[in-house]
Amino acid sequence: PFLPLLVSWAGRGESPRLTGAEMDGAVMGRSAIPQARLMSAWYLSELVLSLTARHDPQPELYDYYSAALDDLRAAPSLPRTLRLFEKRLLDVLGYGITELREARFDDPDELERLKPQLRQALATCLEGRSLRTRVVAQSLRDFGRAQRQGE
């Protein structure tokens, strides 16, 4: 999962017909995202799908999304990858927090201080809609705790 496809379709409106789909040859050598980071990849995808307009190309955002997925594969700091993508997404959507500079994302303590600001800005953009990945992640954490307590 999380590898780009080249797709083509015909038709208009909500029900176009898929006419072709194939793997993007440029990414054939990419490694898989580690299993422990798949929820993070789904979270990034859900943010994009929830906060962008359908059929509205966002090439800059796609580049940021692709870079974040590559970071998930390469295993740098997970909090940095997520917070940096959230910041860039907000910037592209016009909700950026102007005083946030990307250099601040290299400091783990600073990331924790920035997290509430980014979450508040995302909540504003989501307009009360909840993200399913957060609900699923919490359910998995609760399940894991219950399993450990039962041992």
Disulfide bonds with the S-S distance in Angstrom:
none
